[in-house]
Amino acid sequence: MSEERGSGLVEMVWLTLLLLLPLLWIVLSVFEVQRGSFGVSGAARAAARAYALAPNDVAGEERARAVARQALADQGLPEAPVDVTVTCTPYPRNCHTGTSVITVRVASAVDLPLLPDLFGLGRPTFALDAEETVPIGRYQEVAR
């Protein structure tokens, strides 16, 4: 009996480590994905506003990309990939005319924490995207 004295404590420590480490990883991953989600939704909103305020479509696309990248950097994701797509209806070739409604979609991804590059495939990531729809003229100044 004296040989097994204290083994319950050792087993409890190992069991705690085996259960706590995956739980810690899940919590950290959820926080990282939530941070990315806030960043992407803010980036879509800011990019739509920047596009709507631009004088033309070319300047609007440049501003939307720059603003989306800055919004993600503000959330602590300066190295995150950013893909900005702008579509508009009913004038798909000239979004800054008439009663156009623009839709800006921002797609990005966050790396999951504490996971290494496996088999040369890169670190595991979680894809995120957000859309914002804005009618042209909503954020435009009106001269009085």
N, C-alpha and C positions, 0 to 999 in steps of 0.2 A: 504494500500500500504506500509506503513512503516514496517509492520510485515515481509514482504518478502525482505526487503533490505539486501543485502549481501548474499542471498541464492545462487545466480549464482556463486559466488566465491567458496562456499562450494561444490556445485555440480561439478564445474570444478576440484577441488582438488580430489574429490572421483573418478571422471571419469579418471583423470590422473593416480591415483594409480591403478585403475582396469586395465588400459591398459599398464602401464609401468612395473608392476611386471611380467606379463607373458612374455613380451618382454625381460626383463632382464634375466629371466630364460632361454629363448631360446638362447640368446647370450652366456650366461655362458655354457650352454650345448654344443653348437657348438664348443666353444673354448676347452672344455674338450675332446670332441670326436676328434677334430683335433690334439690335443696334443697326444692322444692315437694312432691316425693313424700314426703320425710321428714316435712315439716310436716303433710301431709294424713293420713298414716298415724298419726302421733302425735295429731293432733286427733281422729281417729275413736276411738282407744283411750281417750283422756281423756274424750271426750264420752260414751262408753258407760259408763264408770265413774261419771261425774257423774250420769247418768240413773239408773243402778241404785241409787245412794246417796240419791237424792231421796225425799222422803216420799210424793209422788204424781206423776201424769203431767204436770200443768201445770208444777209446779216443776222436774220433770226436763227438760222441753223447754227451759225458760229456762236452766237450768244447762248443759245440753248445748251450746246455741248459744254461751253466754258462754265456756265452756271451749274450744270449738273455735276461736273467734276468738282467744283468748289463746294457744293452742298454735301457731297460724299466726304470730302476732306474735312469739312466742319464736324462730321460725325465720327472722325477718327479713321476714315477709310481712304487715305490718299492714294494708295496703290491698287484699289479695287478697279476691275475692268468696268468701263461704262459704255453702253450702246444706247444712243438716243435716236429714236425714230419719230418723225413728224408726219402726220397725215392730216388732210383737211377736206371738208365737204362744204358746199357743193362745187367748189372751184379747186380741183386738185393741183392744177398747175400754177395757180396764183392765190396763195392763201391770204394775202393781205388786201383782198378786194371784197366789197359788198358785205354780205352777211355770212362770211365763212366761219366755220367752227373747226378749230384745230384740236387734234388729239396728239399729245406727246407721250410716248412710251419710253421709259428708262429701264434698261435691263442691266443687272450687275450680278456679282456673286461674292460671297464671303468665304474665307477659309475656315474650316472647322478647327478649333484649337487642339493642341497636344497630339495631333496625328501627323506622322511623318510622310514623306514622299514614298509611296508604296510601288515597288516594281518599276520605277521610272515613269509612272503615270501622272505624277504631280500630286500635290496635297489635295485631300478631299474637300470639295466646296459645296456650298448650298446656293442655288440660283434664286435670285430675287428679281421681281419687276413690278412696276407701278405705272399707271396711266392717269393722265389729267386731261380733261376736256375743257376748252375755254373758247367762247365766242370772240372773234376779233372785235375790238372796240370795248371790251369789258374793262381793260386796264389802260385805255388810251385817254389822254387828257383832251378836254374839250375847251376850245378857246371861247371866252365870253366877250 
